[in-house]
C-alpha cells in the first residue's frame, strides 16, 4: 500500500503508524536547570545520538517546553537512561506540571550533581551524559513554515556510568534494561537479548 501522510485512510489506519515504523527509539529523559535555579526532568520520544566524534545528542520538543527553554537559556542539559526499573518514575515525569515545578520531587527521584554542567542528573539511572548545547534549530516543513518543533543538539562533555553495569570493560546494555519508545500511545519495550554481527571488511 502507498499513501500520502496527510491523506491516510482513517478507516483502514485509524492510528498513524509513523511512530511505530521508526521504532524502537531510545527515550530522551532530559534534565535541565534554568538560570533562576528551577529544575526540570521530562521524557522525550524524539531523541537520539546524532554524532560520534565528538559525541552529540539531540532531542526535539513539540513546542517551547521547559526542557527546551531551560536548555536554551542555560546552554546545558543532561540525558539520563530510563531503565525498566525506573519506568514508573519516568512515566510520572511526563505529567503536565506548572512551570518550574520539579519533576524529580513529583516522581520521588533523587538527584545527583553533575561535574561539567549545573543541571542535576537522575541518581538511580544506569548512566547519564552531561551535554553543552551546540545548536538549537526551529524546524520547518517543506513549505518553509515553522512546525513549532525545537531541535536541541548538545555535545557530550561528561559521562556517568553505574559501575554495576560494567562487564569486562563494556557497558552491559541488557543488564541495564533501557526503556525504548515504540509506536502507539503507551507502547514501550526493553532489551532482553543482544547479538553480534560484524560489518563486512
C-alpha positions as CSV (number, residue, x, y, z in Angstrom):
1,X,0.0,0.0,0.0
2,X,1.0,3.6,-0.5
3,X,-0.5,6.8,0.9
4,X,0.4,10.4,1.4
5,X,0.9,11.2,5.1
6,X,-1.8,13.9,5.0
7,X,-4.3,11.6,3.2
8,X,-4.2,8.5,5.3
9,X,-7.3,6.3,5.1
10,X,-8.6,6.7,8.7
11,X,-10.9,3.7,8.3
12,X,-8.0,1.4,7.4
13,X,-5.4,3.1,9.6
14,X,-7.2,4.9,12.5
15,X,-3.8,5.4,14.2
16,X,-0.9,6.9,12.4
17,X,1.8,4.2,12.0
18,X,4.7,6.7,11.6
19,X,6.0,6.3,15.2
20,X,5.5,2.6,15.1
21,X,7.6,2.3,12.0
22,X,10.5,4.4,13.3
23,X,11.0,2.3,16.4
24,X,12.2,1.5,18.8
25,X,13.7,4.8,19.9
26,X,15.7,5.5,23.0
27,X,13.9,7.7,25.5
28,X,15.4,11.2,25.9
29,X,15.0,11.6,29.7
30,X,16.3,15.1,29.8
31,X,17.1,17.1,32.9
32,X,17.7,20.8,32.8
33,X,18.1,23.8,35.1
34,X,17.0,27.3,34.4
35,X,19.2,30.3,35.2
36,X,17.0,31.0,38.2
37,X,17.6,27.5,39.6
38,X,14.3,25.8,38.6
39,X,14.9,22.1,37.7
40,X,13.0,20.1,35.1
41,X,13.0,16.4,34.1
42,X,11.0,15.1,31.1
43,X,11.0,12.1,28.7
44,X,11.2,12.8,25.0
45,X,10.1,10.4,22.3
46,X,12.0,12.2,19.5
47,X,15.6,11.7,20.8
48,X,18.8,10.1,19.6
49,X,22.6,10.2,19.2
50,X,23.5,12.2,16.0
51,X,27.3,12.2,16.1
52,X,30.2,10.2,17.5
53,X,33.3,12.3,17.2
54,X,32.5,14.4,19.2
55,X,29.5,12.6,20.7
56,X,26.3,14.6,20.0
57,X,22.8,14.1,21.3
58,X,19.6,15.7,20.0
59,X,16.0,16.0,21.3
60,X,13.0,17.6,19.7
61,X,10.5,19.4,21.7
62,X,7.0,19.9,20.3
63,X,6.7,23.5,21.4
64,X,8.9,25.5,23.7
65,X,8.5,23.4,26.8
66,X,10.6,23.7,29.9
67,X,13.3,21.3,28.7
68,X,13.9,23.3,25.5
69,X,13.7,26.7,27.1
70,X,15.9,25.8,30.1
71,X,18.5,24.2,27.8
72,X,18.4,27.3,25.6
73,X,18.9,29.8,28.4
74,X,21.4,27.8,30.3
75,X,23.2,26.2,27.3
76,X,23.2,22.8,29.1
77,X,21.2,19.6,29.5
78,X,21.7,16.1,30.8
79,X,20.4,12.8,29.3
80,X,19.6,10.1,31.8
81,X,18.9,6.5,30.8
82,X,15.4,5.5,31.6
83,X,15.5,1.8,32.6
84,X,12.8,-0.8,33.2
85,X,13.4,-0.4,36.9
86,X,12.6,3.4,36.6
87,X,9.7,3.0,34.2
88,X,7.0,4.3,36.7
89,X,9.2,7.3,37.7
90,X,9.9,8.1,34.0
91,X,6.2,8.0,33.2
92,X,5.4,10.2,36.2
93,X,7.8,12.9,34.8
94,X,5.7,13.1,31.7
95,X,2.9,14.8,33.8
96,X,1.9,18.4,32.9
97,X,3.1,20.3,35.9
98,X,3.2,24.1,36.5
99,X,6.3,25.7,35.0
100,X,9.2,25.5,37.5
101,X,7.8,22.6,39.4
102,X,10.4,19.8,39.9
103,X,9.5,16.5,38.3
104,X,12.2,15.0,40.4
105,X,10.2,15.7,43.5
106,X,6.9,14.8,41.9
107,X,8.2,11.4,40.8
108,X,10.1,10.7,44.0
109,X,13.5,10.7,42.3
110,X,16.8,11.6,44.0
111,X,19.1,14.0,42.2
112,X,22.8,13.7,41.9
113,X,25.2,16.6,40.9
114,X,26.9,16.8,37.6
115,X,30.6,17.8,37.1
116,X,30.6,20.0,33.9
117,X,27.0,21.3,33.9
118,X,24.8,22.8,36.6
119,X,21.7,20.7,35.8
120,X,21.3,17.6,38.1
121,X,21.1,14.0,36.9
122,X,18.9,11.1,38.0
123,X,20.9,9.4,40.7
124,X,19.3,5.9,40.1
125,X,19.9,6.0,36.3
126,X,22.4,3.4,35.0
127,X,24.1,6.1,33.1
128,X,23.9,9.8,32.3
129,X,25.5,12.1,29.8
130,X,26.2,15.8,30.6
131,X,25.8,18.0,27.5
132,X,26.6,21.5,26.4
133,X,24.2,22.9,23.7
134,X,25.9,23.4,20.3
135,X,22.8,24.3,18.3
136,X,19.1,24.9,18.5
137,X,17.0,24.7,15.3
138,X,13.5,25.7,14.8
139,X,12.2,23.0,12.4
140,X,10.3,23.9,9.3
141,X,8.1,21.8,6.9
142,X,8.6,21.6,3.1
143,X,6.9,25.0,2.6
144,X,9.3,26.7,5.0
145,X,6.5,27.2,7.6
146,X,7.6,26.7,11.2
147,X,6.4,23.5,12.7
148,X,6.7,24.5,16.3
149,X,9.3,21.8,17.0
150,X,12.6,22.9,18.6
151,X,15.6,20.6,17.9
152,X,18.2,20.9,20.6
153,X,21.6,19.5,19.9
154,X,24.3,19.0,22.6
155,X,27.8,17.8,22.8
156,X,28.6,15.3,25.5
157,X,31.1,16.8,27.9
158,X,30.8,14.3,30.8
159,X,29.8,10.7,31.3
160,X,28.4,8.9,34.4
161,X,28.2,5.1,34.5
162,X,27.0,3.0,37.4
163,X,29.9,0.5,37.6
164,X,27.4,-2.3,38.5
165,X,26.6,-2.4,34.8
166,X,30.2,-2.8,33.6
167,X,31.2,-6.2,32.3
168,X,34.8,-6.8,31.0
169,X,35.2,-3.2,30.0
170,X,31.8,-2.9,28.3
171,X,28.5,-1.3,29.4
172,X,26.1,-4.2,29.8
173,X,23.0,-2.9,27.9
174,X,21.0,-6.0,28.5
175,X,21.5,-5.8,32.3
176,X,20.7,-2.0,32.3
177,X,17.4,-2.7,30.5
178,X,16.9,0.7,28.9
179,X,13.3,1.5,28.1
180,X,12.5,2.0,24.4
181,X,9.7,4.1,22.9
182,X,7.7,2.1,20.4
183,X,4.8,3.3,18.4
184,X,1.3,3.9,19.7
185,X,0.3,5.6,22.9
186,X,1.7,3.7,25.9
187,X,3.9,1.3,23.8
188,X,7.3,0.6,25.3
189,X,9.9,-2.2,25.1
190,X,13.1,-3.1,26.7
191,X,16.2,-5.1,25.6
192,X,16.4,-8.7,26.6
193,X,18.8,-10.2,24.0
194,X,21.8,-8.8,22.2
195,X,23.6,-10.4,19.3
196,X,26.8,-9.5,17.5
197,X,27.2,-9.2,13.7
198,X,30.4,-7.8,12.3
199,X,30.5,-5.4,9.3
200,X,31.9,-6.7,6.1
201,X,35.5,-5.8,5.5
